[in-house]
């Protein structure tokens, strides 16, 4: 199966202002990653050549910032690296770049004085390690020396380093026989090994590296790196040589040493590992297309499918899998996990991984709630969400549609499902309870629109939010369906009656004047803000509104909120609308759900559009060309290469913002393309929905 590619020529790379914004990221299946820009200039504190997850998928540490090269020809020295400082970029080695390609790993091609330098980066699967392969063609008449300078750090990926405040200079230990260097600090050991050349210690600090993206976000933007020395490689005139640098990291030196012993020690074997990593991705694509007869491979679809794999990660606990909500900075969020699960794991046929994700979150179910956030081992799960548990119920239905596996649901999920619904009926924390009208009440800042400024919710949405009622009704019908399948008739009847009561009461959400749904209904007031949340009432498998109402909802959402990148979170006509997501955290949080565009909402929108308009060939083609292709084709060659950003500005030209790779931004549009546009339905859908 051919892997897709994104390639940038010298002309594209020379357009600095465009090129500096394009970022690549590769992941290791543990939550760790390598990431930078196509110019090899780190513009975020989250960038790094080895960002290791010390307690997978959490406790991510920037261990190796980058490797910079210089070419020595005769008496001349040509630096190929580049770093940004507040007063400019030095050196400016990106000027020697003649091509960058991502397929599926980043590869830089440089030429200087008849010397061609090819640099490829990849990460071994489920290892906190990175390998950089070099291929040098010396077309000059002189011997050439290539020096590779590692820049290291020992910090949490949310922080920056100030050498004057610590840490102290790392302890370096070399092994000349193996061309390796070990740098140790408290709680971190980084080991690097070169194949093809010796290492020289010349440790020094490089101060005040400037991160332009962090400066734009109002975050800490100055960092100190430690340049530990350099590896040196010699290439005779007219020769082509290959060499490599391997880096591993862990909390303690013994474990890091063990990890390094597992790495190949010859160029041949390292290249073999590179090919195995390529083959793993080729096999992943082949399985995806093989499951779907008639679905032809295209570059943009292959990139999106490959992107889905980055978010599914192995946990430190044996046998567990989880979902990273987004790179670079998000961790494991319950809401994001279960919104994303159908697109990441069911559409791609990863049913065993789906079961593992279910089990991770059911283990933490408390107060009848699936946790909204599962932090690293130092913290307790956080339950401040009214919808994470309802998205969990929806994900169970989607899992059944793909697998028909009621046995797993009965044994592993059924008690949790009942606990969720029963706790919501009787009342649980954060004011979550079923009101006397059968609809679900909740406190402020519990829906997905949960940003705050100075501790005050920007969109509190307290009372009864529209998508919460849609998810609640959908959840009641799901648990009724499972109860009937398990022959628990009295339970099924109870859930059915609750669903009917909620459906009858939902009529109060209809805004007859505008022909749409109110966003929030409270006992004392009604919020008629034009937001995309109403689309769920038309998109879920079990809906409370009829087709005529649903079509009106789709039409007004399309008219007022649709952009080429997703749905706006607020109509432009609203006085609270903020069309640009920029500035410090307070300004960004004000805009986050008040106009900012979210790509993941295209998933439910496309589903609702086709449910109401019909599935004629014309409609399917229209949905693809007008709703999904603009996002997919823009994203895979945009800011986050081969993946989809978290958010975009609400105003044209819809600049990419937030995380460069977001799980539900990939998952929901991918699911909508396969299930809704291409009409490749889950195998057991009809059987399950007719229970």
N, C-alpha and C positions, 0 to 999 in steps of 0.2 A: 504494500500500500504506500503510494507516494506521499511524502510528508509535505505540507504546505510551506511556503516561504514568503518572508517579507524582506525585500532587498532595497537598499538605498545606495545610489551611485555617488560618486564624488561631487557631482553638481548638487544633489540633494543635501549631502552632508555639509556643503559649503554655505548653505542657507542657515546660518548659525541659529537665529532666533526660532526657527521651526525645529531644527534638529535637536536643540538642547531640551526641548519639551517631550521628545519621544523616548519612552522608557521601556526597557526590557526586564523581564523577571522570569527566572526558572526556579522551581521548587523541588524539595527532596522527599515529599511524602511524610514529613514529620512536623511541618509547620515552619521549617527553616527555608531559606531561600538565598539566591544571589540576584542582585539587581543593580542597574545603573542606567545611564542614558546611552544612546547609540554613539555619542561622542566620547564615551568613557569618562565623563565628568560627573561626579556625584553631586546631585542637586538637592538631596534630602538627607536628613539624619538617618533615615530608614534604609538608605542605599548601602550596599556592601557586597563584597565578593563572597564572603561567608558570614551569613547571619544565621547562627545555629540555634535550634530549639533545645535547650538543655533539659527541659521537662516536657517532652512533646505532648501537645503542640504549643506549649506555653514557654515562658521564661526565655524569650528570644534575645540573643546577645550578638552585637556586632563585634566580630573577632578579627576579620581581615577586611579592611576597607577596600583595597584594590591592589593591583600590581601595575606599576608603571615601568616602561621599557625605555632604554636608550641604545642607539646604534653607534658604535665607534668604528669609523672608517678612516684609516690613516691617522692623521692628527686631528680629525674633525669628530665632534660629538653631536648627535642629533637626538634630542629627547622626543619620545613618542607620546608621553603622558601629558596630562593636563589636569589642573585643579583650580578652583575658583577661590579668590580672596576678595575682600571688600573693595580693593583698588584695582581689580582686574584678574585675568586668567594667566597663570604662569605654571609651567611653560605652555606653549600652544601647540602641542604635538598633534592635535586633531587635524592640523593642516596637512599632515601626511596621509590621512585616511583617504583611500580611494574607493572603499566599499564596506558596507556593513550588511550582514544578512542574518536573519533569524529563521532557522529551519532544522530542528525546532530549538536549537541552542544558538546563542549569540556568537558571531564570528566577525572579527575585524580584519581587514586587509589594509596594510600600509606599504608604501614604497618610498625609499629614501636612498639616493645615490646608488642606484642599481642593486639595491638590496630589498627583497620582498619579504615582509613579515606577516604571517598569518597566525592569528591568535583565536583559539576556540575555548569556550568555557562550558563545562557541564558539571552536574552534581550526581553522584551515585545515589540510587534510590534507597531511601530510609537510612541514610548515613549523614551525620553532620560533617560533611566533607565537600570540597570543591576541587576540581582538577582543571588546570589550564594547559592546553596543548599548544605548542609552538611549532611552526614549520617555516624554516628560513631558507630562502633561495639567494645565494650570494652570486650575483652576476658581475660583480666588480673584479678587478685584478689584484685586490688586496685581501688579506685576511681580515675578517670582520669579528668584532666582539659585541655580543649582546649582553647588556646588563639588565636584570629584572629587580626592581626595588619594591619590596612589600611594605605597605603602610598598614599598621595594625592598630587595634583598639580593644578595649576590654570594658564595654559598657552595655547597659540595657538599651534596647533599640529605641525607647522613648526619650532617652537622655542624651546629653552631649558631654564631652570630656574637657575639663579645664586642668591643664597639667599642674597649675599652681595650687589647686585644691585637691590633688590626687587623681588617679592613683600614682604611686611612685613608678619610676622607670622599671619596666618588666625585667625579670631575670632571664638572661639568655644562656642557653647551653647548646653547643654545636657538636656535631658528630661528623668530622671531616670524611670519614670512610663512607658515610652514607649521604653526604651532602645535605644534611638536615639541620634544622634549627628549632629549638623548643623555647617558647616564650611563656613564662608563667607569671600569673598574678593571683591574688586570692580569688578562689572560686572559678578560675578560668585558666586553661592551658591551650595554647595554639601551637601546633607542630607543623612545620613545612618541610617538604623534602623535594629536592630537584633531581631529575634524571638528565644527566648530560653536562653538569657543571658544578663547581664548588661554591660555597657560601662564604662571604666576608662580613664580619660584624663591624658596622659603623653606625651605631645607634645614635639617633638624634630626634628631637621633637620638631614637628612642623605645626606651627601655631596658626590659629584663626582661619581654618578652612571655612569657607562661606557657603551656606546652603540657601540658594535663592528661593526654592520652593517653600522652605520653612520661614524665611523672611516674609514672603508674601502672605503666609498664613498666620503671621504674628507669633510664631513659635521660636524657641531657642534656635539660633541659626549659625553659631560659631562653634567650631569643634577643633580639638587638638589631636593630631595623629602622631603615632610613633613610627618613624622610619627605621627599621631594625638593622638594615644592611643591604646586601644585594647578592644575588646569584649571578654568575658570569658564565657565558657560553661562547665558544669560538667556532667560527665557520671558515674553512679555507676557501680561497678564491675558486669560483666555478662550482662550488659544491652546494648540495641541498642537505640540510640537517633537520632532525626533529628532536625536540626536547620538551620537558614538561615540569610543572610545579604542582605538587599536591599539598593541600592544606586540610587539616582536621582540627576539631576543637571539642573540648568537653570540660566539665566542671573540675575534674581532677586529672593530674598528669598520668596516673596509671591507666585510666580508662582511655585517655587520648592516645597513649602509646599503643594500647591494644588495638584501637581503631586504625592507627597508622599501619600496624603490621598486617591488617586485612587489605590494605591498598596494594595494587600491583606495583612491582619494582622495576619493570622494563617498559620502554616505549611501546613495544609490541603489545604487551598486555594492557597498557593504559588505552591504547587505540581500540583494543578489543572490548574494553569496558565501555568506551564511547559508543561503539557500534551496538552493543547490547542495550544501552539506554535508548538509542534511536530505534532499535528493533522493538523495544517495549512499547514505545509510542505508536509505531507502525501497527503492531498487533492490536493495540487498543482501538485504533481507527478501523482496522479490518473487522474486528468484532462488531463495532457499531454499524458499519455498512452491511455486514453479513447478515445481521438480524433483520434488515429492512430491504426486502427485494424491491427494486425499482428506485431506490434512493441513490442518486448518482453522486459521487464525490465531487465537491467543489472546494476551492481553496478556503473561502470564508467559512463554510460549514465545518471543514476539517479543523480549522483553527479554533472555532468555538467548541467543538467536541473535545479537542485536546485541552483547551482552557478549563473545561469542567473538572479535569483530573486534578488540577492544582489545589482545589479546595478540600479534597477528601484526604484526611491525614490519619496516620497511626498514632495512637495514644501511648503514653508511658505505661499505662496499665495493659498488661498482655491481653490481646484479643480484642481490644476496643478500637473503634474508629470514630472520628468526629468530623465536623465540618468547620473549616475556617471561614468566617463571614466575609473577610476581604483582606487583601494585601495592599499596603504593607502592614497596617497597624491593628486591624481587628483580630479578635480571638474567636472563641466559640459562643455563639448566641443562639438560644433556642428558637426564637422567632425566625431568624435567618435560616437556620438549619432545616426547619420543616417547610418553609416556603420553597427552599431550594431543593429539597430531597427528590421530588419527582423529576426535575430536569437533570440534576447531577447524577442520580443513582438509578432511577427507574427507566427513564428514556434510554440510558446507556447500558441497561441490563446488569447493573451491579447490585443484585438483590441481596447477596450475603452482606455486603457492606451496608446496605440500607437497614438490615436487621440489627447490625452492630450499632448503628447510630441510634436507632430506637431504644436499644437496651441501655446505652450510656445515659440517655435523658430520663428514662423511666426510673433508673436507679436514684436519681436526684429528685423525683417527684415528691412534693411536700405541700401540705395545705390544699391538696387537689390542684396544684399548679406545676406545670413544667417550668424549670428555671429559664429566665430570660437570658441569663449570662452565667457561664461556668468559668470562673477565673482559674489561674494556676493554683497549685497545691497550697499556696499560702493563704488563700481566701475561701470564703463560703459562697455557694451558689446564690445568685440574686434572683428574686421572684417578682420584680416590679413590672409585670406585663399581664394584661388581660387577654391578649390574643395568642401568645406562644402556645398555650395549652389547646386552643381551638385549632391552630394550624397543625398541631400534633394529630388531632383527630382527623383532620382533612388528609394528612399524609398517610394515615392508616388506610383510609379508603383508597387512595391512589395506589398504595402497595398491594391491596387486595385486587384491584383492577388489573394489575400487571402479573400477579402471581397466583391468585386464587387461594392463597395460603391462610385459610381461616384457622388452621391448627396452630400456627405460630402466634396469631393474634389471640387465640383462646388461652394458650399456655403462658404467654409472656406479656401481653398488653391489655387483656380484657379487664383485669382488676383495676389497672391504672385508668383506663378509659371510664369505668364506672365511678371511680373516685373523683375524677375531674368533673364529670357532669353533676354528680350528687353534691359535691362541695360547692359548686357554683349555685345550685338550687338553694341549699341551706345557708350559704354565705361563707366567704373566706376572707383573707386579708385584703388590704387596700380597697375596702368597700365593694368588693366584687360580690354581687348577689343577684338573684332573679327577683325582679319587682313583681308586684301583684298583677301586672298586666302580662307577665310571662316573658318580658324582655330583660336583657342583662344590663344591670347598672354597674358602674365602676367609678373609681376615683380619677383624679387628674394624672396626666403624664403616664398613662398605662398603655396607650395605643402605639403604633409604630411611629407616629408623629410625636416624638418624645423629647425634643430638644429643649434646653433651658438656657436662660441668660441670668447670671447672678442668682442661680437657684430657683428662679421663677419660670414655670413652663411657658414656652412661647405659644404653643397650641394646646392648652390643657385638655380640651375636649372631654370634660367631666360630664357624667350623666349616662347617656346612651348614644354611643357613636355608631354611625350607620353600618360600617363594615363589621363591627363587633356583633351586631344583631344578625347580619347575614351569616357570619361564621358560627354564631350560636345555633341558629336554626339548622344550618348545614350539619353541625356537630350532632345535634339531637337526632336528625334523620340517619346519620351514619351509625350512631350507637343503637338506634332502633333496628337498623338493618342487621347489624352484627348479632343483636339479641335474638332476632327471629331466626337467623342462621343457626345459632347455638341453642335454639328451642327454649329460650327463656321468655315465654309469652307474656307473663305479667310485667316483666321489666320492659319489654318492647312496647306494650300498651301504655305504660307510664310515660315513656319517652315520646311516644306518638302524640299523646294528649298534650304534653308540654310543647311540642313542636307546633301543633295546631293553634294553641293559645298564642304563642309568639307570632305566628303568621297573621292571625286576626288583628293583633295589636300593631303590627308593623305598618298598617294603613296610615298611622299618624305621621309617618315619615314622608308621605307623598306631598310634594310641593306642586299643587295643581296649577298655580299661577305660572310657574316656569317649566313645568313638565319634567321634573326630575326629583331627586330625593334630597331631603335635608341632610346636612352633615352630622349634626348632633341634635338630639331632642332631650331636653331636661325638663323637670317638672315646672321650672320657673321660666324657661326661655327656650327658644329654638335658634340654632345656628344654621343659616341658609348659605353659608360660604360655598362657592363653587369649587369643590375639591374632587380628586379622583376616587376617594374612598367608596363612593356609591357604585363604582363599577363592579365591585365584588357581589353586590346583590343581584347582578345580571350574569355573573360569570361562574359561580360555584355550581357544583353538580346539583344541589338541592336549593332552589330559589323560592323566595316568598312573593315575588312580583310576577305578573303575567307577561307574556311575550310583548304585548303592546307597550306596557310600561318600560320593560327592559330595553326595547328599541329606542324609546325616547331618551332613556339614560345614556345609551351608547351615542346617540346623535349629539347630545349636548356636551358630553365629554369630548367627543371628536372635534366639535366646533371650538370649544373654549380651552381645552387643555392639551390636545395632541401636538407634539413636535416631531421632527425627524429622529429624535433620540429617546423619546419616551413621553410620559405624561407630566405636565406641570402639576405642582402640588397646590396651586391656587391660580384662579383666573386672573389675567392681566388687568381686568377691570376693577379688581378689589383694591381698596386703599392700602391694604397691608402687603400687597404684592411686592416682592423683591426679585428683580430679574437677573441679578448677578450675585453669585456666591463667591465672595472675596473678602479680603481684609482679615482682621484679627478674629479670634474665636467667637467673640460676642456678636460681631456683624455676620459672621458665617452662620451661627446658630439661629439668628433671626430669619435668615433666608432659607434655611435648610428645608423647611416644610411650608414656606410661604411663596412659592413660585419656582423653586429649584426643580429641575426635571429628573425623574427617576426612571431608568430604563426597565427595571423589573416589572413596572406596572403595565408594560406592553403585553406581558403574558396574559393576565386576566382581560385586558382590553380586547386583544385579538380573539380570545375565546368567546367573549360576550358579543363582539361584532358578528362573528360567524353564526353563533347560536340564534341571533335575532334576525340576521339578514339572509341566512340560508347558506348552503354549501355548494352552490353552483360553481362551475369552473371559473366563471368570471369573478365571483366573489373571492374565491381562494387566491386567484392570481392578483386581484386588487389588494388583498390583505398582505400578501408577500411583498409586492413592489412598493406599497405605500407605507406600511407599518414596520416591517421587520428588516428588509434589505437595507434601507437607509441607515439603520443602527448598525447592523452587522458589518457592512462594507466600510462604514466610517470608522468603526471601533477597531477592527483588526489591524488597521494601519495607522491608528491614531496615537494618543498619548501612551496608552498601555498596549504595546504591540501584541496582537494575537488574542486579546481578551477584551472585556468590556468594563468601562469605568463605573464607579459607584453612582455618580451624578453628573449633570450638565447644567449650565446656566439656563434660566428660563427665557432669556432674550437671545436673539440671533447675534452672533453665529453659533450659539450653543457650545461655548467652550467647555472642555472636559474638566471636571473638578473631582475632589475627594480622592478616594482610593483608586489606584490605577487598575485594580482587578477586584471585582465584587462578585460573590457567589450567586446571589439572586439575580444580578444583572445578566449573568451568563445563563443561569438555569431556566428562568421563566421564559425568556424569548426563545431559547432552544426547545423547551417543551412545547411552546405554542407552534413553532415551526413544524415539529414532527407530528404532534397529535392533531392540531387544529388545521393548519394549512395543508400539510401533506396527507392528512386523514389516516395516519398510521396509528390506529387505536390500540390501547392495551388489550392483550389477548383475552382477558376474562371480564372485560368491561360490561358487556351485555348480561352475562351470567350474574355478575355481582350486583348490578343495579336493579335486577329484576327479583332479587331475594325478597 
